[in-house]
Amino acid sequence: MIRYALHCDKAHEFESWFPSSDSYEAQRKQGFVACPVCGSTTVDKALMAPQVARKDRAAAAEPAAAVPPAPAPVAVVSPAEQELRAKLRELREHIVRSADPVGERFAEEARKIHYGETEHRSIYGQATPEEARELAEEGIEFHALPVLPDDRN
């Protein structure tokens, strides 16, 4: 396995592992290597200093007390998954643009709409898992907004 330091055309830096340099090149040419931050498939190798063990230091070195940190998770995203993410992002943006934000009052407002206490309208906001369970038990239809990996960055 080979670990490459990579960067996209928007200057985001990340790392990924590949079985061989040929595998990296093949995946990159097919658009399978994508930036985990922005999804760009215009990706190149960054300069990277290889870590080579020296035999003259290996004998004198003491065993390491701490485990080195694990590499950050990196996804290789297929074109189909990129398209799905774009559609989910569009859906989320449409809902946010066209619905009323009600924040933490989501469950309360959803009930008012469902039981006819206020006029029907699209809303979005936050609900606790318990509130969501109660709404579902009452037969009140709602859907969670999709959260994409780059929404958390």
DSSP file (Angstrom, degrees, kcal/mol; ACC not computed):
  #  RESIDUE AA STRUCTURE BP1 BP2  ACC     N-H-->O    O-->H-N    N-H-->O    O-->H-N    TCO  KAPPA ALPHA  PHI   PSI    X-CA   Y-CA   Z-CA
    1    1 A M              0   0    0      0, 0.0     2,-0.4     0, 0.0    19,-0.1   0.000 360.0 360.0 360.0 144.0    0.0    0.0    0.0
    2    2 A I  E     -A   18   0A   0     16,-3.3    16,-2.5    18,-0.1     2,-0.6  -0.976 360.0-148.9-122.5 132.6    1.1    3.5   -0.8
    3    3 A R  E     -A   17   0A   0     -2,-0.4     2,-0.4    14,-0.2    14,-0.2  -0.890  17.4-166.6-101.0 125.7    0.0    6.6    1.0
    4    4 A Y  E     -A   16   0A   0     12,-2.8    12,-1.8    -2,-0.6     2,-0.5  -0.913  20.0-137.5-112.4 138.5   -0.1    9.8   -1.1
    5    5 A A  E     -A   15   0A   0     -2,-0.4    41,-3.5    41,-0.4     2,-0.3  -0.836  38.1-174.7 -84.8 127.2   -0.5   13.4    0.1
    6    6 A L  E     -AB  14  45A   0      8,-3.8     8,-2.3    -2,-0.5     2,-0.3  -0.805  18.9-168.4-124.4 161.9   -3.0   14.9   -2.3
    7    7 A H  E     -AB  13  44A   0     37,-2.3    37,-2.6    -2,-0.3     6,-0.2  -0.988  14.4-137.5-148.2 149.3   -4.5   18.3   -3.1
    8    8 A C  E >   - B   0  43A   0      4,-1.8     3,-1.9    -2,-0.3    35,-0.2  -0.421  38.4 -94.5 -98.1 177.2   -7.4   19.4   -5.2
    9    9 A D  T 3  S+     0   0    0     33,-1.2    34,-0.1     1,-0.3    -1,-0.1   0.574 125.1  59.3 -69.3  -7.9   -7.6   22.4   -7.6
   10   10 A K  T 3  S-     0   0    0     32,-0.2    -1,-0.3     2,-0.1     0, 0.0   0.192 120.0-108.5-103.9  14.8   -9.2   24.4   -4.7
   11   11 A A    <   +     0   0    0     -3,-1.9     2,-0.4     1,-0.3    -2,-0.1   0.650  67.3 148.6  70.8  20.0   -6.1   23.8   -2.6
   12   12 A H        -     0   0    0      1,-0.0    -4,-1.8     2,-0.0     2,-0.4  -0.711  35.6-147.8 -80.7 135.9   -7.7   21.4   -0.1
   13   13 A E  E     +A    7   0A   0     -2,-0.4     2,-0.3    -6,-0.2    -6,-0.2  -0.861  29.4 146.6-108.6 140.4   -5.1   18.9    1.2
   14   14 A F  E     -A    6   0A   0     -8,-2.3    -8,-3.8    -2,-0.4     2,-0.3  -0.949  33.9-124.5-157.9 172.2   -5.8   15.3    2.1
   15   15 A E  E     +A    5   0A   0     -2,-0.3     2,-0.3   -10,-0.2   -10,-0.2  -0.887  22.2 177.3-124.3 156.0   -4.2   11.9    2.1
   16   16 A S  E     -A    4   0A   0    -12,-1.8   -12,-2.8    -2,-0.3     2,-0.3  -0.986  23.3-125.8-155.4 155.1   -5.3    8.5    0.7
   17   17 A W  E     -A    3   0A   0     -2,-0.3   -14,-0.2   -14,-0.2     3,-0.0  -0.803  24.5-177.7-104.5 143.8   -4.0    5.0    0.4
   18   18 A F  E     -A    2   0A   0    -16,-2.5   -16,-3.3    -2,-0.3     3,-0.1  -0.983  35.0-126.2-138.6 149.0   -3.7    3.1   -2.8
   19   19 A P  S    S-     0   0    0      0, 0.0     2,-0.3     0, 0.0    -1,-0.1   0.837  91.5 -14.6 -63.0 -31.5   -2.5   -0.5   -3.6
   20   20 A S     >  -     0   0    0    -18,-0.1     4,-1.9     1,-0.1     5,-0.1  -0.968  69.2-100.5-160.6 169.4    0.0    0.9   -6.1
   21   21 A S  H  > S+     0   0    0     -2,-0.3     4,-2.4     1,-0.2     5,-0.2   0.861 122.7  55.0 -67.6 -33.8    1.0    4.0   -8.1
   22   22 A D  H  > S+     0   0    0      2,-0.2     4,-2.5     1,-0.2    -1,-0.2   0.895 106.1  51.8 -63.3 -39.1   -0.7    2.5  -11.2
   23   23 A S  H  > S+     0   0    0      2,-0.2     4,-2.5     1,-0.2     5,-0.2   0.910 108.9  50.5 -63.9 -42.4   -3.9    2.0   -9.1
   24   24 A Y  H  X S+     0   0    0     -4,-1.9     4,-2.7     1,-0.2     5,-0.2   0.954 112.0  47.1 -58.5 -50.1   -3.8    5.7   -8.1
   25   25 A E  H  X S+     0   0    0     -4,-2.4     4,-2.5     1,-0.2    -2,-0.2   0.905 112.7  48.9 -61.2 -42.9   -3.3    6.9  -11.7
   26   26 A A  H  X S+     0   0    0     -4,-2.5     4,-1.6     1,-0.2    -1,-0.2   0.928 114.2  45.2 -63.4 -45.1   -6.1    4.6  -13.0
   27   27 A Q  H  <>S+     0   0    0     -4,-2.5     5,-2.7     1,-0.2     6,-0.7   0.891 113.3  50.5 -66.3 -38.9   -8.5    5.8  -10.3
   28   28 A R  H ><5S+     0   0    0     -4,-2.7     3,-1.3    -5,-0.2    -2,-0.2   0.928 109.4  50.2 -64.8 -44.8   -7.6    9.5  -10.8
   29   29 A K  H 3<5S+     0   0    0     -4,-2.5    -1,-0.2     1,-0.3    -2,-0.2   0.821 110.1  51.1 -63.6 -31.2   -8.1    9.3  -14.6
   30   30 A Q  T 3<5S-     0   0    0     -4,-1.6    -1,-0.3    -5,-0.2    -2,-0.2   0.487 117.3-113.5 -84.3  -2.6  -11.5    7.7  -14.1
   31   31 A G  T < 5S+     0   0    0     -3,-1.3    -3,-0.2    -4,-0.4    -2,-0.1   0.692  81.6 124.2  80.5  18.5  -12.5   10.5  -11.7
   32   32 A F      < +     0   0    0     -5,-2.7     2,-0.7    -6,-0.2    -4,-0.2   0.638  52.6  79.3 -86.2 -15.2  -12.7    8.2   -8.7
   33   33 A V        +     0   0    0     -6,-0.7     2,-0.3     8,-0.2    10,-0.2  -0.845  66.0 169.7 -95.9 114.6  -10.3   10.2   -6.5
   34   34 A A        -     0   0    0     -2,-0.7     7,-0.2    41,-0.4    41,-0.1  -0.930  40.7-103.3-129.5 149.5  -12.2   13.1   -5.1
   35   35 A C     >  -     0   0    0      5,-2.6     4,-1.9    -2,-0.3   -22,-0.0  -0.529  24.1-145.9 -67.1 127.6  -11.5   15.8   -2.5
   36   36 A P  T  4 S+     0   0    0      0, 0.0    -1,-0.1     0, 0.0    40,-0.0   0.659  95.8  50.4 -71.4 -13.7  -13.4   14.9    0.7
   37   37 A V  T  4 S+     0   0    0      3,-0.1   116,-0.1   113,-0.0    -2,-0.0   0.922 132.0   5.2 -87.7 -51.4  -13.9   18.6    1.4
   38   38 A C  T  4 S-     0   0    0      2,-0.1    -1,-0.0   -26,-0.0   112,-0.0   0.542  90.4-120.8-115.4 -10.2  -15.4   20.0   -1.9
   39   39 A G     <  +     0   0    0     -4,-1.9    43,-0.0     1,-0.3    38,-0.0   0.469  54.7 156.4  85.0   0.2  -15.8   16.8   -4.1
   40   40 A S        -     0   0    0      1,-0.1    -5,-2.6    -6,-0.1    -1,-0.3  -0.339  33.6-160.0 -61.9 138.9  -13.5   18.1   -6.9
   41   41 A T        +     0   0    0     -7,-0.2     2,-1.4     1,-0.1    -8,-0.2   0.299  66.9 102.0-102.4   7.9  -12.0   15.3   -9.0
   42   42 A T        +     0   0    0    -11,-0.1   -33,-1.2     2,-0.0     2,-0.4  -0.736  57.2 157.7 -88.5  89.2   -9.1   17.5  -10.2
   43   43 A V  E     +B    8   0A   0     -2,-1.4     2,-0.3   -35,-0.2   -35,-0.2  -0.921  21.0 178.9-123.8 138.7   -6.6   16.0   -7.8
   44   44 A D  E     -B    7   0A   0    -37,-2.6   -37,-2.3    -2,-0.4     2,-0.2  -0.920  36.0 -95.6-133.2 161.2   -2.8   15.8   -7.9
   45   45 A K  E     -B    6   0A   0     -2,-0.3   -39,-0.3   -39,-0.2     2,-0.2  -0.541  37.2-143.1 -73.5 141.3   -0.1   14.4   -5.7
   46   46 A A        -     0   0    0    -41,-3.5   -41,-0.4    -2,-0.2     2,-0.1  -0.619  34.5 -83.1 -96.2 162.5    1.5   16.9   -3.3
   47   47 A L        -     0   0    0     -2,-0.2     2,-0.4   -43,-0.1    -1,-0.1  -0.450  55.4-178.6 -64.3 138.1    5.1   16.9   -2.4
   48   48 A M        -     0   0    0     -2,-0.1    -3,-0.0    -3,-0.0    -1,-0.0  -0.991  27.2-134.5-146.2 131.5    5.7   14.4    0.4
   49   49 A A        -     0   0    0     -2,-0.4     2,-0.1     1,-0.0    -2,-0.0  -0.762  31.8-128.5 -85.4 120.7    8.8   13.4    2.2
   50   50 A P        -     0   0    0      0, 0.0     2,-0.8     0, 0.0    -1,-0.0  -0.367  11.9-127.9 -69.4 148.6    9.0    9.6    2.4
   51   51 A Q        +     0   0    0     -2,-0.1     2,-0.5     2,-0.0    -2,-0.0  -0.861  33.1 178.8 -98.4 108.4    9.6    8.0    5.8
   52   52 A V        -     0   0    0     -2,-0.8     2,-0.2     2,-0.0     0, 0.0  -0.943  25.4-129.0-115.1 127.4   12.5    5.7    5.5
   53   53 A A        -     0   0    0     -2,-0.5     2,-0.5     1,-0.0     3,-0.1  -0.531  18.0-143.9 -75.0 136.4   13.7    3.7    8.5
   54   54 A R    >>  -     0   0    0     -2,-0.2     4,-1.4     1,-0.1     3,-0.7  -0.886   3.3-149.1-102.9 130.6   17.5    3.9    9.1
   55   55 A K  H 3> S+     0   0    0     -2,-0.5     4,-1.1     1,-0.2    -1,-0.1   0.836  95.5  59.9 -67.0 -32.9   19.2    0.8   10.4
   56   56 A D  H 34 S+     0   0    0      1,-0.2     4,-0.4     2,-0.2    -1,-0.2   0.762 112.9  38.3 -69.5 -22.5   21.8    2.7   12.4
   57   57 A R  H <> S+     0   0    0     -3,-0.7     4,-1.7     2,-0.1    -1,-0.2   0.679 101.5  73.2 -96.3 -21.1   19.0    4.4   14.5
   58   58 A A  H  < S+     0   0    0     -4,-1.4    -2,-0.2     1,-0.2    -3,-0.1   0.884  96.7  49.0 -62.7 -39.7   16.7    1.4   14.7
   59   59 A A  T  < S+     0   0    0     -4,-1.1    -1,-0.2     1,-0.2    -2,-0.1   0.868 115.4  43.4 -69.5 -35.9   19.0   -0.4   17.2
   60   60 A A  T  4 S+     0   0    0     -4,-0.4    -1,-0.2     2,-0.1    -2,-0.2   0.705  92.7 100.4 -83.0 -20.1   19.3    2.6   19.5
   61   61 A A     <  -     0   0    0     -4,-1.7     3,-0.1     1,-0.1    -4,-0.0  -0.401  67.5-136.1 -71.7 140.6   15.7    3.6   19.4
   62   62 A E        -     0   0    0      1,-0.1     3,-0.1    -2,-0.1    -1,-0.1  -0.606  37.2 -86.3 -88.5 156.0   13.5    2.7   22.3
   63   63 A P        -     0   0    0      0, 0.0     2,-0.1     0, 0.0    -1,-0.1  -0.345  51.9-103.9 -61.5 142.7   10.0    1.3   21.7
   64   64 A A        -     0   0    0      1,-0.1    -3,-0.0    -3,-0.1     3,-0.0  -0.442  22.1-154.2 -69.2 137.3    7.4    4.0   21.2
   65   65 A A  S    S+     0   0    0     -2,-0.1     2,-0.3    -3,-0.1    -1,-0.1   0.788  76.4  52.0 -82.0 -29.3    5.2    4.5   24.3
   66   66 A A  S    S-     0   0    0      3,-0.0    -2,-0.0     0, 0.0    -1,-0.0  -0.811  84.2-118.6-112.6 150.3    2.2    5.9   22.3
   67   67 A V        -     0   0    0     -2,-0.3     3,-0.1     1,-0.1    -2,-0.0  -0.698  39.0-112.0 -81.3 132.6    0.4    4.6   19.3
   68   68 A P        -     0   0    0      0, 0.0    -1,-0.1     0, 0.0    -4,-0.0  -0.314  42.9 -91.5 -64.1 150.7    0.7    7.0   16.3
   69   69 A P        -     0   0    0      0, 0.0     3,-0.1     0, 0.0    -3,-0.0  -0.308  42.2-111.2 -64.4 145.2   -2.5    8.7   15.3
   70   70 A A        -     0   0    0      1,-0.1    -3,-0.0    -3,-0.1     2,-0.0  -0.450  39.9 -97.5 -72.1 147.9   -4.6    6.9   12.7
   71   71 A P        -     0   0    0      0, 0.0    -1,-0.1     0, 0.0     3,-0.1  -0.330  46.8 -96.1 -64.5 150.2   -4.8    8.7    9.3
   72   72 A A        -     0   0    0      1,-0.1   -57,-0.1    -3,-0.1     2,-0.1  -0.384  48.0 -97.6 -65.1 143.2   -8.0   10.7    8.8
   73   73 A P        -     0   0    0      0, 0.0     2,-0.4     0, 0.0    -1,-0.1  -0.405  44.4-171.9 -65.7 137.6  -10.7    8.9    6.9
   74   74 A V        -     0   0    0     -2,-0.1     2,-0.4    -3,-0.1   -57,-0.1  -0.993   9.2-148.0-132.3 137.4  -10.8    9.7    3.2
   75   75 A A        -     0   0    0     -2,-0.4     2,-0.7   -41,-0.1   -41,-0.4  -0.859   8.2-147.6-108.6 140.5  -13.4    8.6    0.7
   76   76 A V        -     0   0    0     -2,-0.4     2,-0.5   -43,-0.1   -43,-0.2  -0.942  28.4-155.1 -99.9 114.3  -13.0    7.9   -2.9
   77   77 A V        -     0   0    0     -2,-0.7   -42,-0.0   -45,-0.2    -2,-0.0  -0.800   4.0-138.2-102.9 127.0  -16.3    9.0   -4.4
   78   78 A S     >  -     0   0    0     -2,-0.5     4,-2.3     1,-0.1     5,-0.2  -0.341  27.9-109.2 -74.7 160.4  -17.7    7.6   -7.6
   79   79 A P  H  > S+     0   0    0      0, 0.0     4,-2.2     0, 0.0     5,-0.2   0.872 120.5  54.5 -58.0 -37.0  -19.3    9.8  -10.2
   80   80 A A  H  > S+     0   0    0      1,-0.2     4,-2.2     2,-0.2     5,-0.1   0.907 109.4  46.7 -64.5 -40.5  -22.7    8.3   -9.3
   81   81 A E  H  > S+     0   0    0      2,-0.2     4,-2.6     1,-0.2    -1,-0.2   0.872 109.8  53.8 -69.9 -35.6  -22.2    9.1   -5.6
   82   82 A Q  H  X S+     0   0    0     -4,-2.3     4,-2.1     2,-0.2    -2,-0.2   0.914 109.9  48.1 -61.6 -41.9  -21.1   12.7   -6.5
   83   83 A E  H  X S+     0   0    0     -4,-2.2     4,-2.2     2,-0.2    -2,-0.2   0.911 111.4  49.9 -64.8 -42.8  -24.3   13.1   -8.5
   84   84 A L  H  X S+     0   0    0     -4,-2.2     4,-2.6     1,-0.2     5,-0.2   0.922 110.3  50.2 -62.2 -44.4  -26.4   11.8   -5.6
   85   85 A R  H  X S+     0   0    0     -4,-2.6     4,-2.5     1,-0.2    -1,-0.2   0.901 109.5  51.6 -60.6 -40.8  -24.7   14.2   -3.2
   86   86 A A  H  X S+     0   0    0     -4,-2.1     4,-2.3     2,-0.2    -1,-0.2   0.907 111.0  47.7 -63.6 -41.2  -25.4   17.1   -5.6
   87   87 A K  H  X S+     0   0    0     -4,-2.2     4,-2.5     2,-0.2    -2,-0.2   0.898 111.9  49.3 -67.5 -40.4  -29.1   16.1   -5.8
   88   88 A L  H  X S+     0   0    0     -4,-2.6     4,-2.5     2,-0.2    -2,-0.2   0.898 110.8  50.7 -63.7 -39.6  -29.4   15.8   -2.0
   89   89 A R  H  X S+     0   0    0     -4,-2.5     4,-2.5    -5,-0.2    -2,-0.2   0.913 110.2  50.0 -63.6 -42.3  -27.7   19.2   -1.6
   90   90 A E  H  X S+     0   0    0     -4,-2.3     4,-2.5     2,-0.2    -2,-0.2   0.918 110.6  50.1 -60.6 -44.5  -30.2   20.7   -4.1
   91   91 A L  H  X S+     0   0    0     -4,-2.5     4,-2.4     2,-0.2    -2,-0.2   0.938 111.8  47.3 -59.8 -48.4  -33.1   19.1   -2.2
   92   92 A R  H  X S+     0   0    0     -4,-2.5     4,-2.5     1,-0.2     5,-0.2   0.923 112.5  49.0 -60.6 -45.3  -31.8   20.5    1.1
   93   93 A E  H  X S+     0   0    0     -4,-2.5     4,-2.2     1,-0.2    -1,-0.2   0.884 110.3  51.9 -63.2 -38.7  -31.3   24.0   -0.4
   94   94 A H  H  X S+     0   0    0     -4,-2.5     4,-2.2     2,-0.2    -1,-0.2   0.927 111.3  46.6 -62.5 -45.6  -34.8   24.0   -1.9
   95   95 A I  H  X S+     0   0    0     -4,-2.4     4,-2.0     1,-0.2    -2,-0.2   0.938 113.9  47.1 -63.6 -46.7  -36.4   23.1    1.4
   96   96 A V  H  < S+     0   0    0     -4,-2.5    -1,-0.2     1,-0.2    -2,-0.2   0.875 115.5  47.3 -63.1 -36.5  -34.4   25.7    3.3
   97   97 A R  H  < S+     0   0    0     -4,-2.2    -1,-0.2    -5,-0.2    -2,-0.2   0.845 122.3  31.8 -73.2 -34.4  -35.2   28.3    0.7
   98   98 A S  H  < S+     0   0    0     -4,-2.2     2,-0.2    -5,-0.2    24,-0.2   0.528 106.4  73.3-107.6  -6.3  -38.9   27.6    0.5
   99   99 A A  S  < S-     0   0    0     -4,-2.0    24,-0.3    -5,-0.2    25,-0.0  -0.694  82.3-105.1-108.9 162.0  -40.0   26.5    4.0
  100  100 A D  E     -c  123   0B   0     22,-2.7    24,-2.1    -2,-0.2     2,-0.5  -0.715  30.7-130.5 -84.7 127.8  -40.4   28.4    7.2
  101  101 A P  E     +c  124   0B   0      0, 0.0    24,-0.2     0, 0.0    22,-0.0  -0.672  32.6 168.4 -78.0 125.4  -37.6   28.0    9.8
  102  102 A V  E >   -     0   0B   0     22,-2.9     3,-1.9    -2,-0.5    23,-0.2   0.370  22.3-161.8-118.0   1.1  -39.2   27.1   13.2
  103  103 A G  E >   -c  125   0B   0     21,-0.7    23,-2.4     1,-0.3     3,-1.1  -0.225  69.2  -5.9  58.4-134.9  -36.0   26.0   15.0
  104  104 A E  T 3  S+     0   0    0      1,-0.3     3,-0.4    21,-0.2    -1,-0.3   0.523 124.3  74.4 -74.4  -4.8  -36.6   24.0   18.2
  105  105 A R  T <>  +     0   0    0     -3,-1.9     4,-2.9     1,-0.2     5,-0.3   0.218  62.3 114.0 -88.3  15.5  -40.4   24.5   17.9
  106  106 A F  H <> S+     0   0    0     -3,-1.1     4,-2.9    20,-0.7     5,-0.2   0.922  75.0  45.5 -55.1 -51.7  -40.5   22.0   15.1
  107  107 A A  H  > S+     0   0    0     19,-0.5     4,-2.1    -3,-0.4    -1,-0.2   0.918 115.1  48.2 -60.4 -44.3  -42.6   19.3   16.9
  108  108 A E  H  > S+     0   0    0     -4,-0.2     4,-2.0     1,-0.2    -1,-0.2   0.930 115.0  44.2 -61.8 -47.6  -45.0   21.9   18.3
  109  109 A E  H  X S+     0   0    0     -4,-2.9     4,-2.2     1,-0.2    -2,-0.2   0.879 110.6  54.8 -67.2 -38.2  -45.5   23.6   14.9
  110  110 A A  H  X S+     0   0    0     -4,-2.9     4,-2.6    -5,-0.3    -1,-0.2   0.902 108.9  48.8 -62.2 -40.8  -45.8   20.2   13.1
  111  111 A R  H  X S+     0   0    0     -4,-2.1     4,-2.8    -5,-0.2     6,-0.3   0.927 109.0  52.3 -63.3 -45.3  -48.6   19.2   15.5
  112  112 A K  H  <>S+     0   0    0     -4,-2.0     5,-2.3     1,-0.2     6,-1.3   0.909 113.6  44.0 -58.6 -42.8  -50.5   22.5   15.0
  113  113 A I  H ><5S+     0   0    0     -4,-2.2     3,-1.3     4,-0.2    -1,-0.2   0.941 114.0  49.9 -66.4 -47.3  -50.4   22.1   11.2
  114  114 A H  H 3<5S+     0   0    0     -4,-2.6    -2,-0.2     1,-0.3    -1,-0.2   0.889 114.3  43.5 -59.8 -42.4  -51.4   18.4   11.4
  115  115 A Y  T 3<5S-     0   0    0     -4,-2.8    -1,-0.3    -5,-0.2    -2,-0.2   0.322 115.7-111.7 -90.7   8.9  -54.3   19.0   13.7
  116  116 A G  T < 5S+     0   0    0     -3,-1.3    -3,-0.2    -4,-0.2    -4,-0.1   0.658  79.6 127.5  76.3  16.5  -55.5   22.1   11.7
  117  117 A E  S   <S+     0   0    0     -5,-2.3     2,-0.3    -6,-0.3    -4,-0.2   0.766  80.1  20.8 -77.0 -24.4  -54.7   24.7   14.4
  118  118 A T  S    S-     0   0    0     -6,-1.3    -2,-0.2    -9,-0.1     3,-0.1  -0.916 101.3 -82.2-135.0 164.2  -52.7   26.7   11.8
  119  119 A E        -     0   0    0     -2,-0.3     2,-0.2     1,-0.1    -2,-0.1  -0.301  54.6 -95.0 -67.5 151.5  -52.7   26.8    8.1
  120  120 A H        +     0   0    0     -7,-0.1     2,-0.3    -4,-0.1    -1,-0.1  -0.464  60.5 146.7 -68.5 132.8  -50.7   24.2    6.2
  121  121 A R        -     0   0    0     -2,-0.2     2,-0.4    -3,-0.1   -22,-0.1  -0.970  50.9 -95.8-158.1 160.2  -47.2   25.3    5.2
  122  122 A S        +     0   0    0     -2,-0.3   -22,-2.7   -24,-0.2     2,-0.3  -0.674  47.2 175.6 -82.2 136.2  -43.8   23.7    4.8
  123  123 A I  E     -c  100   0B   0     -2,-0.4     2,-0.3   -24,-0.3   -25,-0.0  -0.914  15.1-168.0-134.2 160.7  -41.5   24.1    7.9
  124  124 A Y  E     +c  101   0B   0    -24,-2.1   -22,-2.9    -2,-0.3   -21,-0.7  -0.984  28.0 113.4-146.4 154.5  -38.1   22.9    9.0
  125  125 A G  E     -c  103   0B   0     -2,-0.3     2,-0.4   -23,-0.2   -21,-0.2  -0.927  58.5 -53.1 177.0-155.7  -36.3   22.9   12.3
  126  126 A Q        +     0   0    0    -23,-2.4   -20,-0.7    -2,-0.3   -19,-0.5  -0.878  38.7 178.6-115.9 145.6  -34.9   20.7   15.0
  127  127 A A        -     0   0    0     -2,-0.4   -22,-0.1   -21,-0.1   -23,-0.0  -0.994  28.2-120.8-139.3 144.4  -36.5   17.9   16.9
  128  128 A T     >  -     0   0    0     -2,-0.3     4,-2.6   -24,-0.1     5,-0.2  -0.393  35.1-106.3 -74.5 162.0  -35.1   15.6   19.5
  129  129 A P  H  > S+     0   0    0      0, 0.0     4,-2.2     0, 0.0     5,-0.1   0.886 123.8  51.9 -56.2 -37.7  -35.2   11.8   18.8
  130  130 A E  H  > S+     0   0    0      2,-0.2     4,-2.3     1,-0.2     5,-0.2   0.923 109.4  48.3 -65.5 -43.8  -38.0   11.5   21.4
  131  131 A E  H  > S+     0   0    0      1,-0.2     4,-2.5     2,-0.2    -1,-0.2   0.906 111.5  50.6 -62.3 -41.4  -40.0   14.3   19.7
  132  132 A A  H  X S+     0   0    0     -4,-2.6     4,-2.3     2,-0.2    -1,-0.2   0.905 109.8  50.1 -63.5 -41.3  -39.5   12.6   16.3
  133  133 A R  H  X S+     0   0    0     -4,-2.2     4,-2.3    -5,-0.2    -2,-0.2   0.918 111.3  48.9 -62.4 -44.1  -40.7    9.3   17.7
  134  134 A E  H  X S+     0   0    0     -4,-2.3     4,-1.6     2,-0.2    -2,-0.2   0.903 110.0  51.0 -63.7 -42.3  -43.8   10.9   19.2
  135  135 A L  H  <>S+     0   0    0     -4,-2.5     5,-2.5     1,-0.2     4,-0.4   0.924 111.1  48.6 -60.5 -44.3  -44.6   12.7   15.9
  136  136 A A  H ><5S+     0   0    0     -4,-2.3     3,-1.3     1,-0.2    -2,-0.2   0.903 109.2  52.6 -63.1 -41.2  -44.3    9.4   14.1
  137  137 A E  H 3<5S+     0   0    0     -4,-2.3    -1,-0.2     1,-0.3    -2,-0.2   0.814 107.6  52.7 -64.0 -30.1  -46.5    7.6   16.6
  138  138 A E  T 3<5S-     0   0    0     -4,-1.6    -1,-0.3    -5,-0.2    -2,-0.2   0.498 118.9-113.0 -82.7  -4.3  -49.2   10.3   16.1
  139  139 A G  T < 5 +     0   0    0     -3,-1.3     2,-0.6    -4,-0.4    -3,-0.2   0.694  64.1 152.0  81.2  18.7  -49.1    9.8   12.3
  140  140 A I      < -     0   0    0     -5,-2.5     2,-0.3    -6,-0.2    -1,-0.3  -0.750  41.6-133.7 -87.2 120.4  -47.5   13.2   11.6
  141  141 A E        +     0   0    0     -2,-0.6     2,-0.3    -3,-0.1    -5,-0.0  -0.579  41.4 143.7 -80.8 132.1  -45.5   12.9    8.4
  142  142 A F        -     0   0    0     -2,-0.3     2,-0.4   -10,-0.0    -2,-0.0  -0.962  30.1-147.9-156.0 163.8  -42.0   14.5    8.4
  143  143 A H        -     0   0    0     -2,-0.3     2,-0.2     3,-0.0    -2,-0.0  -0.996  21.7-115.4-139.9 143.9  -38.6   13.8    7.0
  144  144 A A        -     0   0    0     -2,-0.4     3,-0.0     1,-0.1    -2,-0.0  -0.563  35.4-116.1 -74.5 139.8  -35.1   14.4    8.2
  145  145 A L        -     0   0    0     -2,-0.2     2,-0.1     1,-0.1    -1,-0.1  -0.583  38.0-104.0 -73.6 138.3  -33.1   16.8    6.0
  146  146 A P        -     0   0    0      0, 0.0     2,-0.5     0, 0.0    -1,-0.1  -0.407  30.9-154.1 -66.3 136.8  -30.1   15.0    4.4
  147  147 A V        -     0   0    0     -2,-0.1   -58,-0.0    -3,-0.0   -59,-0.0  -0.963  10.0-158.9-111.7 122.9  -26.7   15.8    6.0
  148  148 A L    >>  -     0   0    0     -2,-0.5     3,-1.9     1,-0.1     4,-0.6  -0.685  29.3-109.9-101.2 155.3  -23.7   15.5    3.7
  149  149 A P  G >4 S+     0   0    0      0, 0.0     3,-1.3     0, 0.0     4,-0.3   0.870 118.6  53.0 -52.2 -41.4  -20.1   15.0    4.9
  150  150 A D  G >4 S+     0   0    0      1,-0.3     3,-0.6     2,-0.2  -113,-0.0   0.661  96.0  69.4 -73.1 -12.4  -19.1   18.5    3.8
  151  151 A D  G <4 S+     0   0    0     -3,-1.9    -1,-0.3     1,-0.2    -4,-0.0   0.750  97.9  52.6 -69.2 -23.3  -22.0   20.0    5.8
  152  152 A R  G <<        0   0    0     -3,-1.3    -1,-0.2    -4,-0.6    -2,-0.2   0.539 360.0 360.0 -90.2  -7.5  -20.0   18.9    8.9
  153  153 A N    <         0   0    0     -3,-0.6    -1,-0.2    -4,-0.3    -2,-0.1   0.436 360.0 360.0 -89.6 360.0  -16.8   20.6    7.9
